[in-house]
Amino acid sequence: MVDAVYLVGAVLRELPPAALHKAKVSRAIKSKSRADEPGWDLPKGMSADQFLDHLIHQGVMQPDRDCEHRLICPIPRLRTWLIEQIRCRSVGKFRTGSAAVGTGSTGRS
């Protein structure tokens, strides 16, 4: 996920925090991905759908209890942190450490 941190942040910023339809998230990943640009490209060998499955497996999103085709971001602070990475990019830094709630001590997963 750290290899595509800006892509993840851009997708989360574009979509509402409450419930996200799985197909919309997949389309947002496809539209926001920028080939060969660090932090914006899909990981090598992954499609948008595979990357979405990876984000679900990593806990960035999880199926909504009421509708399996909708996703929620179960950790609001993680969502906020990922979105903030896009702003940090403009000043040339990637935030790690304690600000990376839910991602471990280094901000990487």
N, C-alpha and C positions, 0 to 999 in steps of 0.2 A: 504494500500500500504506500510506503514512503516513496517509492519510485514514481508514483502518480499523485502525489499529495495535492498539487495544484488542481489537477483534474477532478479529484474527489471534492475538494472545496468548492470548485466552480459548479459542479453538479448539485451539491447540497445547497449552495446559495441560490440557485435558480429555482429549486423546488421548495414547496412549503414544508415546514417542520412537522406538521401534524401527521398526515398520511399521504404516502406517495404511491401512485399506481406503478406497479413493476414495469410495465411497458414504457411509461413515461421516463422512468429512471434510466432504462436501457437506451432510449432515444437520446436522452440528455448526455449520457456517456459518449455515445457516437458523435454527437454534434460538438461537444466540447473538446474531444480528443484532438491533439495536435501532434502529428507524426514527427518523430525525431526532435522533439523539444523536451528537454529534461523536466520531469515533474508533470508534464501534460500528456505524454504519450501513454497508451495502454501498455502494460507489461508485455514483453516479447512473447508471442505465441498465444496471447489471450484475445478473445473477441469481447465485445461490449457485454454480452450476456454472461460470459465466463467471469469477467471482471466483477460484474454485479453479484454473481454467486460468491466470489471471493470476499466482497465487502460484507455480504450477509454472514459468511462463515467467520469473518474477523470481528463481527459484532457492531459494525458501523450502522447497519440496518438490520431489522428483523421483521418477519411477517406480522401484520396486525392480527390480533386475536379475532376480530370480527370479520375479516375478509383476507383470505390467503393471497390475493393478488395485489394487496396494498402493503406497503412497507412503512415502518416508522424508524426514526433514529432514537434508540432507547437511551442514549446518553447525551442530553442536550449540550453539556459542556464540551464533549468531544466534537459535536457538530460545529459549535462556535469556534473551537480551536482550529479545525480543518478549514473553515471559511477564512479565518484570520491569516492563515498561511499565504493566501493570495495577496493580502496587503503587505505582509512581511517580505514577499518576493520583490515588491517594488523598491524596497530599500536594501535588497540583496542579502537577506538573512533568512535562515530556516530556524524557527524556534523549537527548542527541545527542552527536556528537563521537566520540572514540576508543572510548567504551564501545559504540558501534554497529558492532561488528565485522561486516564483510561488507556494509554498507549505504552505504559512502562516508563522506566526512569530515563530512557534516552529519547522518547518520542517516536521510536520506530517499532514496527510490529512485523 
